[in-house]
Amino acid sequence: MLYRLHTNIFLVGLLSIGILAALVPARSGCVMTAGTVLAFITQVALLLYFCQQAGRQYSGRNLLGTVLAYGFLMAAVFMAISYYYEGDTFMFSKSDARLYYTNSMKSAELGFWDNAARLIRKHEFDDWGALLFDSLLMAIIPSKLFLNAVYIVSGAVSSVLLFRLGRRVMPDAFAFCSALAYGTSSFLIFFHCTFLKESIFVFLVICAMYFFYEAVGGGGPWAYIWTALFLGLIVFFRPAVSAMLVIAFLAHFAVSQRGTALSVFLYLIMGALLVFSLSTIQDMVDTYTGGDVDAMIEYGTVGGYSSSFSLFVSSFAAPFGPFPSLFPKVPGEPLTINFYGAGLTYKLFLTVPMWLGVFYAIKHRDAHMIPLITYILVGMVATAYVMASLELRKVMTHIPFTYTLAFYGLYRWDTAEKPLLREPIFHLFAVGVLALWNVIRG
């Protein structure tokens, strides 16, 4: 089933990209467009290869090697494109990427405690983790490329952790392909190539989720200690995300204790943490927008769209997006969307399976899926609340688990006596949204 599905994704997706390339008046050069097409073809081709392999091929070692090799190769292509257009390899992320780079180079020259004092004095709380991590790496080898290499390795390790997590709820083939699909996504490799914090940040989130599953699966007290450690580290990247993870973890215990006073108490705590998360995210957005609604809409979407259009699409994108903008169309539109496009196009084909995963988890009362589903849903609510559903950086922390949930949905759908939907529905939805978004946006 996986091989047939990905064969159709390959053909339908490539045809759709080609037609849109001809119809949409793109403002990017042929080199950028070729990079988008190359990323889509190679990702789906890898998945096609592994979809028909024997069970022994579905190992963490094979996954690690494949994601590492693909990551380094595609990173080289992406950086070459960046250098061709911009004369550097910051991947069109000038403001934040250069901020992290400049401050990390300065911090690397200081001692640990002097650097920590400087971070506390000059930077926001949610930047401390990234700046400290980057400065420690710059103290070892003062090179952006070294940091990029570390990020690529962290992405490969993240894929292995997702594979191990997925094996708890579905067969190895589905778990392996879900982790491979995430690890080879063009948008993830894009972040590996920048000096932004998303790669290491998402790695910490995956580690926290993985060790929680280890803990409740009989991993002993050390698994809980590791979970708490990663939750603590995440606080220095974005405190609200730590709270959202705790909500997901508490949901597991609340459901397992349903009907008791403890369950009611846990739900109350979850509600309080959700309020804290939303208020914290709102405060962060207000810092950049001054609390102005129009500015908040502009902050959470791509420039050039009307406020009403942006507001509608941002709300709609929360459960289905972010949508792949394959080719820049509006003057001043960031060229980074080209690097997002291939991976988000493939992800769009997993949207219906992801919601099938929610349906089948509820139908089968699969308690293993509760933390994943809760965290994904809370993440969607939070980004929709601040109208940031279209900004990939804001949704990156729950995207990895949508792949696990989607392939879980495919597994349950494939083994169901009476499948809820037919496969063409997956493709029609993806192609419809892809065409609609790329034709009418702007």
ABEGO torsion letter per residue (X at the ends): XAAAAAAAAAAAAAAAAAAAAAABBBABBAAAAAAAAAAAAAAAAAAAAAAABBAAABBAAAAAAAAAAAAAAAAAAAAAAAAAAAGBAAGGBAAAAAAAAAAAAAAAABBAAAAAAAAAAABBAAAAAAAAAAAAAAAABBBAAAAAAAAAAAAAAAAAAAAAAAAAABBAAAAAAAAAAAAABAAAAAAAABABAAAAAAAAAAAAAAAAAAAAAGAEAAAAAAAAAAAAAAAAABAAAAAAAAAAAAAAAAAAABGBAAAAAAAAAAAAAAAAAAAAAAAAAAAAAGGBAAAAAAAABBBGBBAAAAAAAAAAAAAAOBBBBABBABBGBBAAAAAAAAAAAAAAAAAAAAAAAAAAAAAAGBAAAAAAAAAAAAAAAAAAAAGAAABAAAAAAAAAAAAAAAAAAAAAAAABABBABBAAAAAAAAAAAAAAAAAABX
